[in-house]
Amino acid sequence: MNILVAGATGKTGRQVLQYLMDQGHQPTALVRESSDTGDLPHGVNLRSGDLADLPSDVCDNMDVVIFAAGSGGNTGAEMTDRVDRDGAKKLVDIAGRSDVKRFVMLSSVGADQANPTGDLAHYLKAKHDADAHLKASGLTYAILRPVALTDDDRHQEVTLGDAVDKSATASRADVAHLLADAAINGCLDGQAVDMQSA
């Protein structure tokens, strides 16, 4: 499968790429011209594009899109809106016009709330709006909402859905594998699920 990965140079995105390649698929990393691609897996395809200003052909010839991008924890509200909300929505729109068969979204626990509160309210609102846009797009979708991310190794099992402890953690390795599996085999099609590492 031809799979476009947005956020490919991030900690989670790099692991998504590697897992897809290990499974025999051909991922393409969506990268800005200024991105450091030195840590990407050897042999991965590159496609130039900035989530703040995406070209209309960015999803051409792609079977699946994985959105694993994020503005980062140290950016302000404006960048959060540009990347996590507007960038995601724009990529969904382009995917819908490009015969993409499935769109897999990395979201966040708490993004199911239309009017979140607390320190992460703005971020969660941006994620909520992006998730809602994807659900309404007509695309086959999967939305993964992990709890707090860690750099731990992969676990043997993960917990999904209502049984998730919102105060638990999720390893990026587990998140990456589940995003890739959802992209490849549709195991989360039509779902928006919370997730933690077991």
Wavefront OBJ file of the C-alpha trace (Angstrom):
o trace
v 0.000 0.000 0.000
v 1.061 3.587 -0.612
v 0.704 5.380 2.712
v 1.336 9.078 3.350
v 2.497 9.918 6.879
v 2.125 13.489 8.133
v 4.299 14.192 11.145
v 6.807 11.664 9.874
v 9.857 13.343 11.424
v 8.365 13.272 14.934
v 9.065 10.602 17.534
v 5.866 8.709 16.807
v 5.896 9.315 13.064
v 9.365 7.816 12.604
v 8.237 4.625 14.311
v 5.117 4.503 12.141
v 7.307 4.675 9.031
v 9.612 1.907 10.237
v 6.762 -0.428 11.129
v 5.073 0.129 7.760
v 8.322 -0.657 5.972
v 8.865 -3.750 8.124
v 5.432 -4.944 6.984
v 6.381 -4.549 3.322
v 4.505 -1.346 2.581
v 5.839 1.785 0.924
v 5.307 4.802 3.177
v 5.875 8.350 2.060
v 6.965 10.943 4.600
v 5.328 14.365 4.302
v 8.125 16.807 5.152
v 8.696 20.542 5.110
v 11.661 21.823 3.133
v 13.306 22.768 6.440
v 12.708 19.366 8.062
v 15.618 17.273 9.314
v 15.126 13.947 7.543
v 18.373 12.387 8.758
v 16.633 10.129 11.286
v 14.019 8.757 8.896
v 14.245 5.064 7.965
v 16.516 4.346 5.015
v 14.648 4.136 1.721
v 11.499 5.971 2.744
v 9.939 8.163 0.071
v 9.728 11.898 0.691
v 6.987 14.301 -0.386
v 7.347 18.025 0.200
v 4.526 19.814 1.963
v 3.814 22.080 4.910
v 0.624 21.482 6.892
v 0.172 25.245 7.051
v 0.184 25.472 3.238
v -0.510 22.097 1.638
v -0.322 21.584 -2.142
v -3.484 20.241 -3.736
v -1.707 17.138 -5.064
v -0.157 16.080 -1.752
v -2.315 12.923 -1.534
v -2.009 11.869 -5.175
v -1.518 8.112 -5.637
v -1.958 7.417 -1.919
v -4.137 4.600 -0.606
v -4.077 5.727 3.023
v -3.132 8.850 4.986
v -1.888 8.775 8.588
v -1.947 12.084 10.464
v 0.626 11.798 13.263
v 1.618 15.463 13.316
v 1.479 17.898 16.199
v 2.512 21.467 16.784
v 4.486 20.442 19.864
v 4.120 21.214 23.525
v 6.052 24.471 23.422
v 4.107 26.274 20.717
v 1.359 28.803 21.194
v -2.329 28.728 20.377
v -1.834 30.064 16.860
v 0.500 27.242 15.831
v -1.756 24.683 17.494
v -4.631 25.925 15.350
v -2.508 25.984 12.175
v -1.214 22.427 12.550
v -3.480 20.378 14.822
v -6.773 21.835 13.579
v -6.453 23.608 10.231
v -3.619 21.484 8.840
v -5.422 18.280 9.730
v -8.711 19.516 8.238
v -6.996 20.607 5.023
v -5.281 17.236 4.656
v -8.634 15.491 5.189
v -10.190 17.632 2.457
v -7.388 16.901 -0.008
v -7.516 13.188 0.821
v -11.244 13.196 0.104
v -10.632 14.599 -3.369
v -7.771 12.196 -4.099
v -9.423 8.766 -3.856
v -7.694 7.982 -0.563
v -9.294 4.840 0.852
v -8.669 5.441 4.564
v -7.581 8.277 6.872
v -6.044 7.454 10.265
v -5.899 10.300 12.780
v -3.669 10.521 15.852
v -5.733 12.537 18.303
v -5.688 12.738 22.102
v -7.646 11.509 25.078
v -10.132 14.238 25.945
v -10.668 15.290 22.335
v -14.166 13.838 22.448
v -15.229 16.938 24.411
v -16.674 19.801 22.388
v -15.839 22.338 25.105
v -12.831 21.053 27.062
v -11.473 22.811 30.133
v -8.129 22.908 31.901
v -4.571 23.604 30.817
v -4.914 21.637 27.568
v -8.296 23.073 26.603
v -7.119 24.891 23.479
v -5.154 21.895 22.221
v -8.018 19.489 22.893
v -10.495 21.808 21.183
v -8.267 21.877 18.086
v -8.070 18.079 18.116
v -11.829 17.803 18.641
v -12.538 20.036 15.658
v -10.152 18.068 13.438
v -11.692 14.761 14.538
v -15.204 16.037 13.880
v -14.189 17.242 10.428
v -12.774 13.812 9.593
v -15.915 12.041 10.803
v -18.066 14.278 8.598
v -15.809 13.967 5.534
v -17.226 10.755 4.117
v -13.795 9.114 4.248
v -13.271 5.767 5.911
v -11.615 6.881 9.128
v -9.966 5.709 12.326
v -9.233 8.045 15.238
v -6.825 7.001 17.982
v -6.862 8.991 21.237
v -3.976 7.919 23.457
v -3.373 9.068 27.011
v -0.062 10.768 27.951
v 2.746 9.589 25.662
v 6.050 8.101 26.802
v 9.178 6.890 25.018
v 8.904 3.417 26.574
v 9.364 0.255 24.532
v 6.422 -1.532 22.973
v 4.154 -3.541 25.272
v 2.565 -6.847 24.370
v -0.955 -5.516 24.844
v -2.866 -2.244 24.786
v -6.207 -1.230 26.258
v -8.814 0.483 24.079
v -12.134 2.191 24.676
v -14.058 2.705 27.883
v -11.636 0.640 29.971
v -8.812 3.149 29.445
v -7.513 4.859 32.578
v -7.260 8.538 31.627
v -4.348 8.980 34.060
v -2.326 6.113 32.544
v 0.346 6.339 29.835
v 0.816 5.101 26.283
v 4.179 4.341 24.723
v 4.849 5.950 21.367
v 5.885 2.507 20.120
v 2.446 1.103 20.933
v 0.735 4.120 19.376
v 2.840 3.849 16.215
v 2.109 0.148 15.778
v -1.621 0.662 16.259
v -1.729 3.581 13.818
v 0.080 1.476 11.227
v -2.149 -1.541 11.820
v -5.246 0.639 11.478
v -3.891 1.968 8.198
v -3.009 -1.453 6.815
v -5.916 -3.652 7.849
v -8.717 -1.310 8.902
v -8.923 -2.709 12.423
v -10.296 0.601 13.745
v -12.406 1.653 10.765
v -15.272 3.919 11.788
v -14.052 4.202 15.362
v -12.702 6.922 17.643
v -11.115 5.167 20.603
v -9.117 6.034 23.693
v -5.933 4.004 24.146
v -3.350 3.191 26.800
v -0.455 0.777 27.038
v -1.370 -2.245 29.134
l 1 2 3 4 5 6 7 8 9 10 11 12 13 14 15 16 17 18 19 20 21 22 23 24 25 26 27 28 29 30 31 32 33 34 35 36 37 38 39 40 41 42 43 44 45 46 47 48 49 50 51 52 53 54 55 56 57 58 59 60 61 62 63 64 65 66 67 68 69 70 71 72 73 74 75 76 77 78 79 80 81 82 83 84 85 86 87 88 89 90 91 92 93 94 95 96 97 98 99 100 101 102 103 104 105 106 107 108 109 110 111 112 113 114 115 116 117 118 119 120 121 122 123 124 125 126 127 128 129 130 131 132 133 134 135 136 137 138 139 140 141 142 143 144 145 146 147 148 149 150 151 152 153 154 155 156 157 158 159 160 161 162 163 164 165 166 167 168 169 170 171 172 173 174 175 176 177 178 179 180 181 182 183 184 185 186 187 188 189 190 191 192 193 194 195 196 197 198
